[in-house]
């Protein structure tokens, strides 16, 4: 399931005039306080649009379904402090144990720069034991720099992913969820102001509704009808400019992703048969894994395996990802976005893959609950927008055209 100042002097400001003889000279402004003042301003801007307490209640009560005595791991950065404090409060009110793991600025990039072989290829025994003991986990994306890992060798990232395989599988076998807290870096990446991004997150998570859980229940019911239509389908065909890809899904389980694991969510997904992908697909929504810009990706499949690839941007990263392991060249997931409250891409896969009117496929690892068997350290969702001239076919019948569902 996922990773800004100018100095000036105002000559009209009385503070820049010499003090009167009978007044004490004001203490010089501490430049070290400036980042904290900026952070406080950012938090106030987000708080005006996004209620951290309501968000925490949704995550703890709906996503994690926290129970008394639960040990709940929460991972994020210090930029998500308003939400983390409220998550602690909500978990304590549920009589659970909140275990906060807060990342410091530069910590992750520093790890990858200085890690020795053992740190990449293995996992700390204590960290593994923590994964074994945790009843639930929550990851909150809140980066200070969305490109913090852009200069890190992708091979080092892949090695670490392989080394943490056991811990990842333990986490996915229990209750888990992932979400996002707005930061200025994310807003800049999305081309929004911080307030605009916070409002966007509020709409996408249905926190703009009087009863968010009721809204998620409504989406779950719509998706249940979609799953019912898909459960006996044998063949999917994705058509769009530059795309004509066929996948077989007979006997596979479709999952109704209703916000309990991804917040926001709004998709149904399954694992296609590992040797079934044939044709070509062009992914029209850019991606930024580990802060590397990747766009204009085109993949050609034969009998389930990528046999040719190109990208307008980030082709070297794409090639390295495909070489992660044997499973990285096959598809582990096909998903259909249903959240029409997310109407544009913001460069975060958690949101972008849910856009209503899109489909996505993931290179690499399958989710076992779908019946998929592809194993890989990689799971990379890539998105094809069907809203302008695209179609999704199910056993020869149009299921979606120009981004709108047909007959549902």
C-alpha positions in Angstrom: 0.0 0.0 0.0 3.6 3.7 0.0 6.9 8.7 0.7 11.1 27.1 1.1 12.7 32.3 2.1 13.7 35.8 1.3 15.3 38.3 3.6 14.3 42.0 3.3 14.4 45.2 5.3 11.3 47.5 5.3 12.6 51.0 5.6 9.1 52.2 6.5 8.9 49.8 9.5 9.4 51.6 12.8 11.2 48.5 14.0 14.1 49.5 11.7 14.4 53.0 13.2 16.8 53.6 16.1 15.1 53.1 19.5 14.3 56.1 21.6 16.8 56.9 24.3 14.5 55.9 27.2 13.4 52.6 25.6 15.4 49.4 25.8 16.8 48.2 22.5 14.6 45.4 21.1 16.3 41.9 21.0 17.3 40.9 17.5 14.9 38.5 15.8 16.1 34.9 16.1 16.4 33.7 12.5 16.2 30.1 13.8 12.5 30.8 14.7 11.6 31.6 11.1 11.0 28.0 10.0 8.8 27.4 13.1 6.8 30.5 12.4 6.3 29.3 8.8 5.3 25.9 10.0 2.8 27.4 12.4 1.3 29.4 9.5 1.1 26.3 7.4 -0.7 24.4 10.1 -3.2 27.2 10.5 -3.8 27.3 6.8 -4.5 23.5 6.7 -6.6 23.7 9.9 -8.9 26.2 8.2 -9.9 23.6 5.7 -9.3 20.2 7.3 -10.4 19.2 10.8 -7.6 17.0 12.3 -9.9 15.7 15.0 -12.7 14.5 12.6 -10.0 13.1 10.3 -8.5 11.1 13.2 -11.9 9.8 14.3 -12.5 8.6 10.8 -9.1 6.8 10.6 -9.3 5.2 14.0 -13.0 4.3 14.0 -13.7 3.5 10.4 -10.3 2.5 8.7 -8.6 0.7 11.6 -11.7 -0.3 13.5 -9.6 0.0 16.6 -10.4 -2.3 19.6 -9.4 -2.1 23.3 -5.8 -3.3 23.8 -4.8 -2.9 20.2 -1.1 -1.9 19.6 -1.3 0.5 16.7 1.8 1.6 14.9 1.6 5.1 13.3 4.3 6.3 10.9 4.6 9.8 9.6 6.8 12.9 9.7 6.7 15.8 12.2 4.8 17.9 9.6 1.7 15.8 10.4 1.8 16.8 14.1 -1.7 18.1 14.3 -3.1 14.8 13.0 -0.8 12.7 15.0 -1.8 14.3 18.3 -5.5 13.7 17.4 -4.8 10.1 16.4 -3.2 9.6 19.8 -6.3 11.0 21.5 -8.7 8.9 19.4 -6.7 5.7 20.0 -6.6 6.3 23.7 -10.3 6.9 23.7 -10.7 3.5 22.1 -8.6 2.1 24.9 -5.8 1.2 22.4 -2.0 1.8 22.5 -0.8 4.6 20.1 2.8 3.9 19.1 4.0 6.9 17.1 7.1 6.5 14.9 7.9 10.1 13.7 10.4 10.6 10.9 12.8 13.6 11.2 13.7 15.9 8.2 16.3 14.2 6.0 16.2 10.9 8.0 15.2 8.6 5.2 17.5 10.0 2.5 20.3 9.9 5.1 19.7 6.3 5.8 19.9 5.3 2.1 23.1 7.4 1.6 24.9 5.8 4.5 23.4 2.4 4.8 25.8 -0.6 4.6 25.0 -3.8 2.9 23.3 -5.4 6.0 21.0 -2.3 6.4 19.8 -2.7 2.8 19.5 -6.5 2.5 18.2 -7.3 6.0 15.9 -5.8 8.6 16.5 -4.9 12.2 15.3 -7.8 14.4 13.6 -5.2 16.6 11.8 -3.7 13.7 10.7 -7.2 12.5 9.5 -8.0 16.0 7.5 -4.8 16.1 5.8 -5.8 12.9 5.0 -9.2 14.4 3.5 -7.7 17.6 1.5 -4.8 16.1 -2.3 -5.4 15.8 -2.7 -2.6 13.3 -0.7 0.1 11.5 -1.3 3.5 9.9 1.0 5.3 7.5 0.5 9.0 7.0 2.2 10.6 4.0 3.4 14.1 5.0 6.7 14.8 3.2 8.8 17.9 3.6 10.4 17.2 0.2 8.7 15.1 -2.4 12.0 14.6 -4.2 14.0 13.6 -1.2 15.0 10.3 -2.7 15.3 11.4 -6.3 19.1 11.2 -6.2 19.3 7.9 -4.4 20.3 4.9 -6.6 17.0 3.0 -7.3 18.9 -0.2 -6.9 19.5 0.6 -3.2 15.8 1.3 -2.8 14.9 -2.0 -4.5 17.4 -3.9 -2.2 15.8 -2.4 0.9 12.3 -3.3 -0.4 13.4 -6.9 -0.8 15.1 -7.0 2.6 11.9 -5.8 4.3 9.6 -8.4 2.5 8.8 -10.3 5.7 7.8 -7.2 7.7 5.7 -5.9 4.8 3.8 -9.2 4.5 3.2 -9.2 8.2 1.8 -5.7 8.1 -0.5 -6.5 5.1 -1.8 -9.6 6.9 -3.3 -7.4 9.7 -5.4 -4.3 9.8 -3.6 -1.4 8.1 -4.4 1.9 6.4 -2.6 4.6 4.6 -3.5 8.3 4.1 -2.1 11.8 3.6 -1.7 15.0 5.5 -1.3 18.2 3.4 2.2 19.7 3.3 3.6 22.6 1.3 5.8 20.2 -0.7 2.7 18.2 -1.7 0.8 21.4 -2.6 3.7 22.6 -4.8 3.8 19.2 -6.5 0.0 19.4 -7.1 0.2 23.0 -8.4 -2.1 24.2 -5.6 -2.0 26.4 -2.6 -1.8 24.7 0.7 -5.4 25.7 1.5 -6.5 24.3 -1.9 -4.8 21.0 -1.3 -6.4 20.8 2.2 -9.8 21.4 0.8 -9.1 18.8 -2.0 -8.2 16.2 0.7 -11.3 17.1 2.7 -13.5 16.4 -0.4 -11.6 13.3 -1.4 -12.0 11.7 2.0 -15.7 12.7 2.3 -14.9 14.9 5.3 -17.0 17.6 3.6 -20.1 15.4 4.4 -22.0 15.7 7.7 -21.5 12.0 8.1 -18.4 10.8 6.3 -19.0 7.1 7.2 -22.4 7.2 5.6 -20.8 8.7 2.5 -18.3 5.9 2.4 -21.1 3.4 2.9 -22.8 4.8 -0.1 -19.7 4.4 -2.3 -19.3 0.8 -1.0 -22.8 0.0 -2.1 -22.1 1.4 -5.6 -18.9 -0.6 -5.8 -20.7 -3.7 -4.6 -22.9 -3.5 -7.7 -19.8 -3.0 -9.8 -18.1 -6.1 -8.2 -21.3 -8.1 -8.8 -21.1 -7.2 -12.5 -17.4 -8.2 -12.7 -17.3 -11.3 -10.6 -18.2 -13.7 -13.6 -16.2 -11.7 -16.2 -13.4 -13.6 -17.9 -11.7 -11.0 -20.0 -11.1 -7.3 -19.7 -10.0 -5.1 -22.5 -8.7 -1.5 -22.1 -8.9 0.8 -25.1 -7.7 4.4 -25.3 -5.4 6.4 -27.6 -2.1 4.3 -27.7 -3.7 1.5 -25.7 -5.2 -1.9 -26.5 -4.6 -4.4 -23.7 -6.4 -7.6 -22.9 -6.3 -9.3 -19.4 -7.9 -12.5 -18.1 -9.5 -12.4 -14.7 -11.7 -15.5 -14.6 -12.0 -16.9 -11.1 -10.2 -14.0 -9.5 -11.7 -12.1 -6.6 -12.7 -8.4 -7.0 -12.0 -6.3 -3.9 -14.4 -3.5 -2.9 -11.9 -0.8 -1.7 -14.1 1.4 0.4 -11.7 3.6 2.4 -10.8 1.1 5.1 -7.3 0.5 3.8 -6.6 3.5 1.6 -8.1 6.9 2.8 -9.2 8.2 0.4 -10.2 5.2 -1.7 -12.8 4.5 -4.4 -11.7 1.6 -6.6 -12.4 -2.1 -7.2 -9.4 -4.2 -8.0 -8.3 -7.8 -8.7 -5.2 -9.7 -9.7 -5.2 -10.6 -13.4 -3.9 -14.0 -14.4 -0.1 -13.7 -14.4 0.4 -14.9 -18.0 -2.6 -13.2 -19.5 -1.6 -9.6 -20.4 -1.3 -9.1 -24.2 -1.1 -5.9 -26.1 0.0 -2.3 -25.4 -0.9 0.3 -22.8 0.0 3.9 -22.5 -0.2 5.4 -19.1 -1.4 9.0 -19.4 -1.2 10.1 -15.7 2.4 11.0 -14.6 3.9 9.2 -11.6 6.5 10.2 -9.1 7.8 7.2 -7.3 10.6 8.0 -4.7 10.5 11.6 -6.0 11.5 10.6 -9.6 9.3 12.1 -12.3 8.1 9.4 -14.7 5.6 10.2 -17.5 4.5 9.0 -20.9 5.1 5.3 -20.0 4.3 2.7 -22.6 4.5 -1.0 -22.0 4.1 -3.9 -24.4 3.0 -7.3 -23.0 3.3 -10.8 -24.4 1.8 -13.7 -22.4 1.9 -11.6 -19.3 5.4 -10.3 -19.4 6.7 -6.8 -20.4 8.7 -7.3 -23.6 9.2 -3.7 -24.5 9.0 -0.4 -22.7 9.6 3.3 -23.1 8.9 6.6 -21.2 9.1 10.2 -22.2 10.6 11.0 -18.8 12.2 8.7 -16.3 12.9 5.8 -18.6 16.0 4.8 -16.7 14.1 4.5 -13.5 11.4 2.5 -15.3 14.0 0.1 -16.6 15.5 -0.4 -13.2 12.1 -1.0 -11.6 11.4 -3.7 -14.2 14.6 -5.4 -13.2 13.8 -5.5 -9.5 13.1 -9.2 -9.6 11.3 -11.8 -11.8 7.8 -10.7 -10.8 8.4 -7.0 -11.6 7.8 -7.5 -15.3 4.3 -8.9 -14.7 1.0 -7.4 -13.5 -0.1 -7.9 -10.0 -3.3 -5.8 -10.1 -5.9 -4.2 -12.3 -8.1 -1.5 -10.7 -11.0 0.7 -11.7 -11.2 4.2 -10.1 -14.6 5.3 -8.8 -14.0 8.4 -6.7 -15.4 11.3 -8.7 -14.6 13.6 -5.8 -11.0 13.3 -7.0 -11.1 15.0 -10.4 -7.5 15.7 -11.1 -4.1 14.1 -10.5 -1.9 15.6 -7.8 1.2 13.4 -8.2 0.3 11.0 -5.3 -0.7 7.5 -6.4 -2.9 7.1 -3.3 -5.2 9.7 -4.8 -4.5 9.5 -8.5 -5.4 5.8 -8.9 -8.8 6.5 -7.4 -9.8 9.2 -10.0 -13.3 8.3 -11.3 -13.0 7.4 -15.0 -9.5 5.9 -14.9 -8.1 2.4 -14.8 -4.7 1.4 -13.4 -2.5 -1.7 -13.5 0.3 -2.4 -11.1 3.7 -3.9 -12.0 4.8 -6.5 -9.4 3.2 -7.9 -6.3 -0.3 -9.2 -6.2 -2.6 -8.9 -3.2 -3.3 -12.5 -2.0 -7.0 -11.7 -1.3 -7.6 -11.3 -5.0 -6.3 -14.8 -5.8 -3.2 -13.3 -7.6 0.0 -15.2 -7.2 2.6 -12.8 -8.6 5.4 -12.2 -6.1 7.7 -9.2 -6.2 9.3 -6.5 -4.0 7.8 -4.0 -6.4 4.2 -2.8 -6.5 3.9 0.2 -8.8 0.5 1.5 -9.9 0.4 3.2 -13.3 -2.7 5.0 -14.4 -4.5 5.2 -17.8 -7.2 8.0 -18.1 -10.3 6.9 -20.0 -12.1 10.2 -19.7 -11.3 11.3 -23.3 -11.9 8.6 -25.8 -11.3 5.5 -23.7 -13.3 2.4 -23.1 -13.2 -0.5 -20.7 -14.8 -3.8 -22.0 -15.9 -6.7 -19.9 -16.4 -9.9 -22.0 -17.2 -7.9 -25.1 -19.6 -5.4 -23.4 -18.8 -1.8 -22.7 -18.4 -1.3 -18.9 -17.1 2.3 -19.1 -16.9 4.8 -21.9 -15.3 8.3 -21.7 -14.8 7.8 -18.0 -18.5 7.1 -17.2 -19.9 3.7 -16.2 -22.5 2.1 -18.5 -25.6 0.4 -17.0 -24.8 0.8 -13.3 
